[in-house]
Amino acid sequence: MSEEYVIDCSGRKVPVGDKLFSAKCWVGNSKDYLEANQAFIIDGLNEEIGIPNIALLVPVYKAGDSFLPTVDSIFSQNWGDGLSVEVLLYVNCPVGHCDGATSESLSIAKKLESGEKLKGKFSKLTEKINSSQNVCIRLVYEELEGGLPEVYQRSFSTLIARIVGSVNSHNLPEKEQKVAIFESLMSSTIFCIIDDDQVLKDKDSLPKMLSALSEGDSVLVGQVEVTDVSVSDSKLNGLLKDLMNLFFQFKYDIGTIVLTPRALTLKELFHLPNVKIGTDYSDQIWFSGGIGQKERLMVPVTTTIVEEDYPSNAAMMAALADYFAKGENREALAIFDNLRTPYSNDVEGRKYELSEVDTLINLLENRNHEEIIDAVKALLNKNC
């Protein structure tokens, strides 16, 4: 029996594992789910009975005030009157190691939730929040050992707890009635995640795609453009920006991209295994498990990347920067090596070919910056 797997951010094959529940009874499985995930349910938030159409999670980690453009772009969307949206600002830090940037993020997030006016560039954001009829903000602050994967698991588990609470609040006498309401909420409620450094490029694509998501067999993912990068050797910034954009283009081309915004209905996510806390890229692995052969609805966003150690696109970029500077740790090129396997299969309609991947890898190994820059720009401009 062949094992099911997904391709994570770095291009590795990762086993999906067994689904958490296989039965079809929503009510029975929801009870089992809450018992299995009681430790992840956020106190207080689970008691909220009102269920939004869109539960939009924004994890905020060591961001200072840099998450404000993300929030501003969310509240600048043309949501219309048909969708209720709850934006969960989840400020998190390692246990006992919260720094000044985290404190600043928390202070700003509290002002956003309370409606207190901000000063400076984002003073009008408060007006957008206070005047919004169908988009609201909730704030959670926690110190966690499990980082981003635990943020995902706690947010999702709490949302399921709220669904169960909402169903139970109807005090319906017949099990069939409970099942019908549960089915309706699980099918119509969308769990959406936007990273704190992603900025929506226009005002219509996210609501439009989320509406389409609720109507068909599709999944929402981000179409990301890197507008700026920052590494210790600033001479590499331009090269790395283009190289990361090209890496994303390769991933789009072979259909393995799962960058935020990410969104699926609760029905599609409920039967997946829990997010594997402590596993690199487990947030992407968890979400990928629900994608299958669904049509990808692309939402254009921009982002900036600053090198860091946490397993992420920023960490991969930092490894590339170190390789270009020192010529050590050839493993940094593994994200491109891993593209060879999918491109070894001739698939009609792809933008790039295996020969182009091989040529790029050879140039990267030679570390001639000018040649790499020229080749990357040529590939980015291919068929434009």
Contacts in CASP RR format, 6 or more apart in sequence:
PFRMAT RR
TARGET T0000
AUTHOR 0000-0000-0000
METHOD contacts of the structure
MODEL  1
MSEEYVIDCSGRKVPVGDKLFSAKCWVGNSKDYLEANQAFIIDGLNEEIG
IPNIALLVPVYKAGDSFLPTVDSIFSQNWGDGLSVEVLLYVNCPVGHCDG
ATSESLSIAKKLESGEKLKGKFSKLTEKINSSQNVCIRLVYEELEGGLPE
VYQRSFSTLIARIVGSVNSHNLPEKEQKVAIFESLMSSTIFCIIDDDQVL
KDKDSLPKMLSALSEGDSVLVGQVEVTDVSVSDSKLNGLLKDLMNLFFQF
KYDIGTIVLTPRALTLKELFHLPNVKIGTDYSDQIWFSGGIGQKERLMVP
VTTTIVEEDYPSNAAMMAALADYFAKGENREALAIFDNLRTPYSNDVEGR
KYELSEVDTLINLLENRNHEEIIDAVKALLNKNC
3 15 0 8 1.000
3 17 0 8 1.000
4 15 0 8 1.000
4 16 0 8 1.000
4 17 0 8 1.000
5 13 0 8 1.000
5 14 0 8 1.000
5 15 0 8 1.000
5 16 0 8 1.000
6 13 0 8 1.000
6 14 0 8 1.000
6 16 0 8 1.000
6 284 0 8 1.000
6 285 0 8 1.000
6 288 0 8 1.000
6 289 0 8 1.000
6 291 0 8 1.000
7 13 0 8 1.000
7 14 0 8 1.000
7 256 0 8 1.000
7 288 0 8 1.000
7 342 0 8 1.000
8 14 0 8 1.000
8 280 0 8 1.000
8 281 0 8 1.000
8 284 0 8 1.000
8 285 0 8 1.000
8 288 0 8 1.000
9 258 0 8 1.000
9 281 0 8 1.000
9 284 0 8 1.000
9 312 0 8 1.000
9 313 0 8 1.000
9 316 0 8 1.000
10 281 0 8 1.000
10 316 0 8 1.000
10 334 0 8 1.000
10 335 0 8 1.000
10 338 0 8 1.000
11 251 0 8 1.000
11 256 0 8 1.000
11 335 0 8 1.000
11 338 0 8 1.000
11 339 0 8 1.000
12 338 0 8 1.000
14 281 0 8 1.000
14 285 0 8 1.000
16 273 0 8 1.000
16 285 0 8 1.000
16 288 0 8 1.000
16 289 0 8 1.000
17 273 0 8 1.000
18 273 0 8 1.000
19 271 0 8 1.000
19 272 0 8 1.000
19 273 0 8 1.000
20 33 0 8 1.000
20 36 0 8 1.000
20 271 0 8 1.000
20 272 0 8 1.000
20 273 0 8 1.000
20 274 0 8 1.000
21 29 0 8 1.000
21 32 0 8 1.000
21 33 0 8 1.000
21 270 0 8 1.000
21 271 0 8 1.000
22 271 0 8 1.000
23 29 0 8 1.000
25 179 0 8 1.000
26 179 0 8 1.000
26 182 0 8 1.000
26 183 0 8 1.000
26 186 0 8 1.000
27 167 0 8 1.000
27 175 0 8 1.000
27 178 0 8 1.000
27 179 0 8 1.000
27 182 0 8 1.000
29 270 0 8 1.000
29 271 0 8 1.000
30 160 0 8 1.000
30 163 0 8 1.000
30 164 0 8 1.000
30 167 0 8 1.000
30 182 0 8 1.000
31 164 0 8 1.000
33 157 0 8 1.000
33 160 0 8 1.000
33 270 0 8 1.000
34 41 0 8 1.000
34 157 0 8 1.000
34 160 0 8 1.000
34 161 0 8 1.000
34 164 0 8 1.000
36 274 0 8 1.000
37 153 0 8 1.000
37 157 0 8 1.000
37 160 0 8 1.000
37 274 0 8 1.000
40 150 0 8 1.000
40 153 0 8 1.000
40 154 0 8 1.000
40 157 0 8 1.000
40 158 0 8 1.000
41 154 0 8 1.000
41 157 0 8 1.000
41 158 0 8 1.000
41 161 0 8 1.000
42 140 0 8 1.000
42 142 0 8 1.000
42 154 0 8 1.000
42 155 0 8 1.000
42 158 0 8 1.000
45 138 0 8 1.000
45 140 0 8 1.000
45 158 0 8 1.000
45 162 0 8 1.000
46 158 0 8 1.000
46 161 0 8 1.000
46 162 0 8 1.000
47 162 0 8 1.000
48 138 0 8 1.000
48 162 0 8 1.000
49 162 0 8 1.000
49 165 0 8 1.000
49 166 0 8 1.000
49 169 0 8 1.000
50 162 0 8 1.000
50 166 0 8 1.000
51 162 0 8 1.000
51 163 0 8 1.000
51 166 0 8 1.000
51 185 0 8 1.000
51 189 0 8 1.000
52 84 0 8 1.000
52 85 0 8 1.000
52 86 0 8 1.000
52 189 0 8 1.000
53 82 0 8 1.000
53 83 0 8 1.000
53 84 0 8 1.000
53 85 0 8 1.000
53 188 0 8 1.000
53 189 0 8 1.000
53 190 0 8 1.000
53 214 0 8 1.000
54 83 0 8 1.000
54 84 0 8 1.000
54 85 0 8 1.000
54 86 0 8 1.000
54 189 0 8 1.000
54 190 0 8 1.000
54 192 0 8 1.000
54 210 0 8 1.000
54 263 0 8 1.000
55 86 0 8 1.000
55 88 0 8 1.000
55 155 0 8 1.000
55 159 0 8 1.000
55 189 0 8 1.000
55 190 0 8 1.000
55 191 0 8 1.000
55 192 0 8 1.000
56 74 0 8 1.000
56 85 0 8 1.000
56 86 0 8 1.000
56 87 0 8 1.000
56 88 0 8 1.000
56 192 0 8 1.000
56 193 0 8 1.000
56 194 0 8 1.000
57 88 0 8 1.000
57 90 0 8 1.000
57 151 0 8 1.000
57 152 0 8 1.000
57 155 0 8 1.000
57 191 0 8 1.000
57 192 0 8 1.000
57 193 0 8 1.000
57 194 0 8 1.000
58 67 0 8 1.000
58 70 0 8 1.000
58 71 0 8 1.000
58 74 0 8 1.000
58 87 0 8 1.000
58 88 0 8 1.000
58 89 0 8 1.000
58 90 0 8 1.000
58 193 0 8 1.000
58 194 0 8 1.000
58 195 0 8 1.000
58 196 0 8 1.000
59 90 0 8 1.000
59 92 0 8 1.000
59 148 0 8 1.000
59 151 0 8 1.000
59 152 0 8 1.000
59 193 0 8 1.000
59 195 0 8 1.000
59 196 0 8 1.000
60 67 0 8 1.000
60 89 0 8 1.000
60 90 0 8 1.000
60 91 0 8 1.000
60 92 0 8 1.000
60 105 0 8 1.000
60 109 0 8 1.000
60 196 0 8 1.000
61 91 0 8 1.000
61 92 0 8 1.000
61 93 0 8 1.000
61 102 0 8 1.000
61 147 0 8 1.000
61 148 0 8 1.000
61 196 0 8 1.000
62 93 0 8 1.000
62 99 0 8 1.000
62 101 0 8 1.000
62 102 0 8 1.000
62 105 0 8 1.000
63 101 0 8 1.000
63 105 0 8 1.000
63 196 0 8 1.000
63 197 0 8 1.000
64 100 0 8 1.000
64 101 0 8 1.000
64 102 0 8 1.000
64 104 0 8 1.000
64 105 0 8 1.000
64 108 0 8 1.000
65 104 0 8 1.000
65 105 0 8 1.000
65 108 0 8 1.000
65 122 0 8 1.000
66 196 0 8 1.000
66 197 0 8 1.000
67 89 0 8 1.000
67 105 0 8 1.000
67 108 0 8 1.000
67 196 0 8 1.000
67 197 0 8 1.000
68 108 0 8 1.000
68 118 0 8 1.000
68 121 0 8 1.000
68 122 0 8 1.000
68 125 0 8 1.000
69 199 0 8 1.000
70 194 0 8 1.000
70 195 0 8 1.000
70 196 0 8 1.000
70 197 0 8 1.000
70 198 0 8 1.000
70 199 0 8 1.000
71 87 0 8 1.000
71 89 0 8 1.000
71 112 0 8 1.000
71 125 0 8 1.000
72 122 0 8 1.000
72 125 0 8 1.000
72 128 0 8 1.000
73 199 0 8 1.000
73 200 0 8 1.000
74 87 0 8 1.000
74 135 0 8 1.000
74 194 0 8 1.000
74 200 0 8 1.000
74 206 0 8 1.000
75 87 0 8 1.000
75 125 0 8 1.000
75 128 0 8 1.000
75 129 0 8 1.000
75 132 0 8 1.000
75 135 0 8 1.000
76 128 0 8 1.000
76 200 0 8 1.000
76 203 0 8 1.000
77 200 0 8 1.000
77 203 0 8 1.000
77 204 0 8 1.000
77 206 0 8 1.000
77 207 0 8 1.000
78 203 0 8 1.000
78 204 0 8 1.000
78 207 0 8 1.000
79 85 0 8 1.000
79 132 0 8 1.000
79 134 0 8 1.000
79 135 0 8 1.000
79 207 0 8 1.000
80 134 0 8 1.000
80 207 0 8 1.000
81 133 0 8 1.000
81 134 0 8 1.000
82 134 0 8 1.000
83 134 0 8 1.000
83 207 0 8 1.000
83 210 0 8 1.000
83 211 0 8 1.000
84 134 0 8 1.000
84 135 0 8 1.000
85 134 0 8 1.000
85 135 0 8 1.000
85 136 0 8 1.000
86 135 0 8 1.000
86 136 0 8 1.000
86 137 0 8 1.000
86 138 0 8 1.000
87 135 0 8 1.000
87 136 0 8 1.000
87 137 0 8 1.000
87 138 0 8 1.000
88 137 0 8 1.000
88 138 0 8 1.000
88 139 0 8 1.000
88 140 0 8 1.000
88 155 0 8 1.000
89 109 0 8 1.000
89 112 0 8 1.000
89 113 0 8 1.000
89 137 0 8 1.000
89 138 0 8 1.000
89 139 0 8 1.000
89 140 0 8 1.000
90 140 0 8 1.000
90 142 0 8 1.000
90 151 0 8 1.000
90 155 0 8 1.000
91 102 0 8 1.000
91 105 0 8 1.000
91 106 0 8 1.000
91 109 0 8 1.000
91 139 0 8 1.000
91 140 0 8 1.000
91 141 0 8 1.000
91 142 0 8 1.000
92 141 0 8 1.000
92 142 0 8 1.000
92 143 0 8 1.000
92 144 0 8 1.000
92 147 0 8 1.000
92 148 0 8 1.000
92 150 0 8 1.000
92 151 0 8 1.000
93 99 0 8 1.000
93 102 0 8 1.000
93 143 0 8 1.000
93 144 0 8 1.000
94 143 0 8 1.000
94 144 0 8 1.000
94 145 0 8 1.000
94 147 0 8 1.000
95 143 0 8 1.000
95 144 0 8 1.000
95 145 0 8 1.000
96 143 0 8 1.000
98 143 0 8 1.000
106 141 0 8 1.000
108 118 0 8 1.000
109 139 0 8 1.000
109 141 0 8 1.000
110 116 0 8 1.000
110 139 0 8 1.000
111 117 0 8 1.000
111 118 0 8 1.000
111 126 0 8 1.000
112 118 0 8 1.000
112 125 0 8 1.000
112 126 0 8 1.000
112 129 0 8 1.000
112 137 0 8 1.000
112 139 0 8 1.000
113 137 0 8 1.000
113 138 0 8 1.000
113 139 0 8 1.000
115 126 0 8 1.000
115 129 0 8 1.000
115 130 0 8 1.000
116 126 0 8 1.000
117 123 0 8 1.000
117 126 0 8 1.000
117 127 0 8 1.000
118 125 0 8 1.000
118 126 0 8 1.000
129 135 0 8 1.000
129 137 0 8 1.000
140 155 0 8 1.000
142 154 0 8 1.000
144 150 0 8 1.000
144 151 0 8 1.000
144 154 0 8 1.000
146 277 0 8 1.000
146 278 0 8 1.000
147 277 0 8 1.000
148 283 0 8 1.000
148 310 0 8 1.000
149 275 0 8 1.000
149 276 0 8 1.000
149 277 0 8 1.000
149 278 0 8 1.000
149 279 0 8 1.000
149 282 0 8 1.000
149 283 0 8 1.000
149 286 0 8 1.000
150 275 0 8 1.000
150 277 0 8 1.000
152 193 0 8 1.000
152 275 0 8 1.000
152 283 0 8 1.000
152 286 0 8 1.000
153 274 0 8 1.000
153 275 0 8 1.000
153 277 0 8 1.000
155 191 0 8 1.000
156 191 0 8 1.000
156 269 0 8 1.000
156 275 0 8 1.000
159 189 0 8 1.000
159 191 0 8 1.000
159 266 0 8 1.000
160 266 0 8 1.000
160 270 0 8 1.000
163 182 0 8 1.000
163 185 0 8 1.000
163 186 0 8 1.000
163 189 0 8 1.000
163 266 0 8 1.000
164 182 0 8 1.000
166 181 0 8 1.000
166 185 0 8 1.000
167 178 0 8 1.000
167 181 0 8 1.000
167 182 0 8 1.000
167 185 0 8 1.000
168 178 0 8 1.000
170 177 0 8 1.000
170 178 0 8 1.000
170 181 0 8 1.000
172 178 0 8 1.000
172 181 0 8 1.000
183 267 0 8 1.000
185 266 0 8 1.000
186 265 0 8 1.000
186 266 0 8 1.000
186 267 0 8 1.000
186 270 0 8 1.000
187 265 0 8 1.000
187 266 0 8 1.000
187 267 0 8 1.000
188 214 0 8 1.000
188 265 0 8 1.000
189 265 0 8 1.000
189 266 0 8 1.000
190 210 0 8 1.000
190 213 0 8 1.000
190 214 0 8 1.000
190 263 0 8 1.000
190 264 0 8 1.000
190 265 0 8 1.000
190 266 0 8 1.000
191 263 0 8 1.000
191 264 0 8 1.000
191 265 0 8 1.000
191 266 0 8 1.000
191 269 0 8 1.000
192 210 0 8 1.000
192 220 0 8 1.000
192 261 0 8 1.000
192 262 0 8 1.000
192 263 0 8 1.000
193 260 0 8 1.000
193 261 0 8 1.000
193 262 0 8 1.000
193 263 0 8 1.000
193 283 0 8 1.000
193 287 0 8 1.000
194 200 0 8 1.000
194 260 0 8 1.000
194 261 0 8 1.000
194 301 0 8 1.000
195 260 0 8 1.000
195 303 0 8 1.000
197 303 0 8 1.000
197 304 0 8 1.000
197 305 0 8 1.000
198 222 0 8 1.000
198 224 0 8 1.000
198 259 0 8 1.000
198 260 0 8 1.000
198 261 0 8 1.000
198 301 0 8 1.000
198 302 0 8 1.000
198 303 0 8 1.000
199 301 0 8 1.000
199 302 0 8 1.000
199 303 0 8 1.000
200 206 0 8 1.000
200 261 0 8 1.000
200 299 0 8 1.000
200 300 0 8 1.000
200 301 0 8 1.000
201 225 0 8 1.000
201 300 0 8 1.000
201 301 0 8 1.000
201 302 0 8 1.000
202 300 0 8 1.000
205 299 0 8 1.000
205 300 0 8 1.000
206 261 0 8 1.000
206 299 0 8 1.000
209 220 0 8 1.000
209 263 0 8 1.000
209 297 0 8 1.000
209 298 0 8 1.000
209 299 0 8 1.000
210 220 0 8 1.000
210 263 0 8 1.000
212 218 0 8 1.000
212 297 0 8 1.000
213 219 0 8 1.000
213 220 0 8 1.000
213 263 0 8 1.000
213 264 0 8 1.000
213 265 0 8 1.000
213 297 0 8 1.000
214 265 0 8 1.000
217 294 0 8 1.000
217 295 0 8 1.000
218 294 0 8 1.000
218 295 0 8 1.000
218 296 0 8 1.000
218 297 0 8 1.000
219 262 0 8 1.000
219 263 0 8 1.000
219 264 0 8 1.000
219 268 0 8 1.000
219 290 0 8 1.000
219 291 0 8 1.000
219 294 0 8 1.000
219 295 0 8 1.000
219 296 0 8 1.000
219 297 0 8 1.000
220 261 0 8 1.000
220 262 0 8 1.000
220 263 0 8 1.000
220 264 0 8 1.000
220 296 0 8 1.000
220 297 0 8 1.000
220 299 0 8 1.000
221 257 0 8 1.000
221 258 0 8 1.000
221 259 0 8 1.000
221 260 0 8 1.000
221 261 0 8 1.000
221 262 0 8 1.000
221 296 0 8 1.000
221 297 0 8 1.000
221 298 0 8 1.000
221 299 0 8 1.000
222 257 0 8 1.000
222 259 0 8 1.000
222 260 0 8 1.000
222 261 0 8 1.000
222 262 0 8 1.000
222 298 0 8 1.000
222 299 0 8 1.000
222 300 0 8 1.000
222 301 0 8 1.000
223 252 0 8 1.000
223 298 0 8 1.000
223 299 0 8 1.000
223 300 0 8 1.000
223 301 0 8 1.000
224 248 0 8 1.000
224 259 0 8 1.000
224 301 0 8 1.000
224 302 0 8 1.000
224 303 0 8 1.000
225 245 0 8 1.000
225 300 0 8 1.000
225 301 0 8 1.000
225 302 0 8 1.000
225 303 0 8 1.000
226 241 0 8 1.000
226 244 0 8 1.000
226 245 0 8 1.000
226 248 0 8 1.000
226 302 0 8 1.000
226 303 0 8 1.000
226 304 0 8 1.000
226 305 0 8 1.000
227 241 0 8 1.000
227 302 0 8 1.000
227 303 0 8 1.000
227 304 0 8 1.000
228 237 0 8 1.000
228 241 0 8 1.000
228 304 0 8 1.000
228 305 0 8 1.000
229 237 0 8 1.000
229 238 0 8 1.000
229 240 0 8 1.000
229 241 0 8 1.000
229 244 0 8 1.000
229 304 0 8 1.000
229 305 0 8 1.000
229 306 0 8 1.000
229 307 0 8 1.000
229 317 0 8 1.000
230 237 0 8 1.000
230 304 0 8 1.000
230 305 0 8 1.000
230 306 0 8 1.000
230 307 0 8 1.000
231 237 0 8 1.000
231 240 0 8 1.000
231 306 0 8 1.000
231 307 0 8 1.000
231 317 0 8 1.000
231 318 0 8 1.000
231 321 0 8 1.000
232 307 0 8 1.000
232 321 0 8 1.000
233 321 0 8 1.000
233 325 0 8 1.000
236 321 0 8 1.000
236 324 0 8 1.000
236 325 0 8 1.000
236 369 0 8 1.000
238 373 0 8 1.000
239 324 0 8 1.000
239 369 0 8 1.000
239 372 0 8 1.000
239 373 0 8 1.000
239 376 0 8 1.000
240 305 0 8 1.000
240 317 0 8 1.000
240 320 0 8 1.000
240 321 0 8 1.000
241 305 0 8 1.000
242 373 0 8 1.000
242 376 0 8 1.000
242 377 0 8 1.000
242 380 0 8 1.000
243 320 0 8 1.000
243 372 0 8 1.000
243 376 0 8 1.000
244 305 0 8 1.000
244 313 0 8 1.000
244 317 0 8 1.000
245 380 0 8 1.000
246 360 0 8 1.000
246 376 0 8 1.000
246 379 0 8 1.000
246 380 0 8 1.000
247 335 0 8 1.000
247 336 0 8 1.000
248 257 0 8 1.000
248 259 0 8 1.000
249 351 0 8 1.000
249 352 0 8 1.000
249 379 0 8 1.000
249 380 0 8 1.000
250 336 0 8 1.000
250 339 0 8 1.000
250 352 0 8 1.000
250 357 0 8 1.000
251 257 0 8 1.000
253 350 0 8 1.000
253 351 0 8 1.000
253 352 0 8 1.000
254 339 0 8 1.000
254 342 0 8 1.000
254 343 0 8 1.000
254 347 0 8 1.000
254 350 0 8 1.000
255 296 0 8 1.000
256 342 0 8 1.000
257 296 0 8 1.000
258 284 0 8 1.000
258 287 0 8 1.000
258 288 0 8 1.000
258 291 0 8 1.000
259 313 0 8 1.000
260 301 0 8 1.000
261 299 0 8 1.000
261 301 0 8 1.000
262 287 0 8 1.000
264 287 0 8 1.000
264 290 0 8 1.000
264 291 0 8 1.000
268 290 0 8 1.000
269 287 0 8 1.000
269 290 0 8 1.000
272 286 0 8 1.000
272 289 0 8 1.000
272 290 0 8 1.000
273 286 0 8 1.000
274 286 0 8 1.000
275 282 0 8 1.000
275 283 0 8 1.000
275 286 0 8 1.000
276 282 0 8 1.000
276 285 0 8 1.000
276 286 0 8 1.000
279 285 0 8 1.000
280 311 0 8 1.000
281 311 0 8 1.000
305 313 0 8 1.000
305 314 0 8 1.000
305 317 0 8 1.000
306 314 0 8 1.000
307 314 0 8 1.000
307 315 0 8 1.000
307 317 0 8 1.000
307 318 0 8 1.000
307 321 0 8 1.000
308 314 0 8 1.000
308 315 0 8 1.000
308 318 0 8 1.000
309 315 0 8 1.000
309 318 0 8 1.000
316 332 0 8 1.000
316 335 0 8 1.000
319 329 0 8 1.000
319 331 0 8 1.000
319 332 0 8 1.000
320 332 0 8 1.000
320 333 0 8 1.000
322 328 0 8 1.000
322 329 0 8 1.000
322 332 0 8 1.000
323 329 0 8 1.000
323 330 0 8 1.000
323 332 0 8 1.000
323 333 0 8 1.000
323 367 0 8 1.000
324 367 0 8 1.000
324 369 0 8 1.000
327 367 0 8 1.000
330 365 0 8 1.000
333 361 0 8 1.000
333 364 0 8 1.000
333 365 0 8 1.000
336 357 0 8 1.000
336 360 0 8 1.000
336 361 0 8 1.000
336 364 0 8 1.000
337 361 0 8 1.000
339 357 0 8 1.000
340 354 0 8 1.000
340 357 0 8 1.000
340 358 0 8 1.000
340 361 0 8 1.000
343 350 0 8 1.000
343 352 0 8 1.000
343 353 0 8 1.000
343 354 0 8 1.000
343 357 0 8 1.000
344 354 0 8 1.000
351 382 0 8 1.000
351 383 0 8 1.000
352 379 0 8 1.000
352 382 0 8 1.000
356 379 0 8 1.000
359 375 0 8 1.000
360 375 0 8 1.000
360 376 0 8 1.000
360 379 0 8 1.000
363 371 0 8 1.000
363 372 0 8 1.000
363 375 0 8 1.000
364 372 0 8 1.000
END
